[in-house]
Amino acid sequence: MVLADVITVVSLVSLGGIIGVAGFMRILRLDRLRWQQMRQNACQWHRWETADDGKTLACSLCGKKSRRLNPTRDRDTDTSSPGSLLP
């Protein structure tokens, strides 16, 4: 009977530890996101530069990212440009 009580207590303490650490990590992530949002809102003059991926712009002062630079449009393979037509 004592062994069952010990196993139950250890299981509950372990489960409580896992839930506690997960909650603490969530609080840290939300705090980091809040500070990032505050920093981006405080940046009045964004200095836009092309991001590493080459598809978006990123502010070098606050790290805020913009939408895509040039959205790619799917082209039909059977259409051609006027300059590529032969006489």
ZICOR-V251800 format. One record per residue. N is the residue number from 1. RES is the residue in one small letter. SS is DSSP state (H for helix, E for strand, C for the rest). BURIAL is 1 if it has 24 or more other C-alpha atoms within 12 Angstrom, else 0. D_FIRST is the distance of its C-alpha to the first C-alpha in Angstrom with 1 decimal. Layout:
N & RES & SS & BURIAL & D_FIRST
N & RES & SS & BURIAL & D_FIRST
This chain:
1 & m & C & 0 & 0.0
2 & v & H & 0 & 3.8
3 & l & H & 0 & 5.4
4 & a & H & 0 & 5.3
5 & d & H & 0 & 6.5
6 & v & H & 0 & 8.8
7 & i & H & 0 & 10.1
8 & t & H & 0 & 10.9
9 & v & H & 0 & 12.6
10 & v & H & 0 & 14.5
11 & s & H & 0 & 15.6
12 & l & H & 0 & 16.9
13 & v & H & 0 & 18.6
14 & s & H & 0 & 20.2
15 & l & H & 0 & 21.4
16 & g & H & 0 & 22.8
17 & g & H & 0 & 24.6
18 & i & H & 0 & 26.1
19 & i & H & 0 & 27.3
20 & g & H & 0 & 28.6
21 & v & H & 0 & 30.6
22 & a & H & 0 & 32.0
23 & g & H & 0 & 33.2
24 & f & H & 0 & 34.7
25 & m & H & 0 & 36.5
26 & r & H & 0 & 37.9
27 & i & H & 0 & 39.2
28 & l & H & 0 & 40.9
29 & r & H & 0 & 42.5
30 & l & H & 0 & 43.8
31 & d & H & 0 & 45.2
32 & r & H & 0 & 47.0
33 & l & H & 0 & 48.4
34 & r & H & 0 & 49.6
35 & w & H & 0 & 51.3
36 & q & H & 0 & 52.9
37 & q & H & 0 & 54.2
38 & m & H & 0 & 55.6
39 & r & H & 0 & 57.4
40 & q & H & 0 & 58.9
41 & n & H & 0 & 60.1
42 & a & H & 0 & 61.7
43 & c & C & 0 & 63.6
44 & q & C & 0 & 67.0
45 & w & C & 0 & 69.0
46 & h & C & 0 & 67.2
47 & r & C & 0 & 68.5
48 & w & E & 0 & 67.8
49 & e & E & 0 & 67.6
50 & t & E & 0 & 66.7
51 & a & C & 0 & 63.1
52 & d & C & 0 & 62.0
53 & d & C & 0 & 61.6
54 & g & C & 0 & 65.3
55 & k & C & 0 & 64.5
56 & t & E & 0 & 63.6
57 & l & E & 0 & 64.8
58 & a & E & 1 & 62.8
59 & c & E & 1 & 63.8
60 & s & C & 0 & 64.0
61 & l & C & 0 & 63.5
62 & c & C & 0 & 60.3
63 & g & C & 1 & 59.0
64 & k & C & 1 & 59.5
65 & k & E & 1 & 60.1
66 & s & E & 0 & 62.7
67 & r & E & 0 & 63.1
68 & r & E & 0 & 64.5
69 & l & C & 0 & 68.0
70 & n & C & 0 & 69.6
71 & p & C & 0 & 67.7
72 & t & C & 0 & 68.4
73 & r & C & 0 & 69.9
74 & d & C & 0 & 69.7
75 & r & C & 0 & 73.1
76 & d & C & 0 & 74.5
77 & t & C & 0 & 75.6
78 & d & C & 0 & 78.8
79 & t & C & 0 & 80.1
80 & s & C & 0 & 82.1
81 & s & C & 0 & 83.7
82 & p & H & 0 & 87.4
83 & g & H & 0 & 88.2
84 & s & H & 0 & 86.9
85 & l & C & 0 & 89.3
86 & l & C & 0 & 92.1
87 & p & C & 0 & 95.6
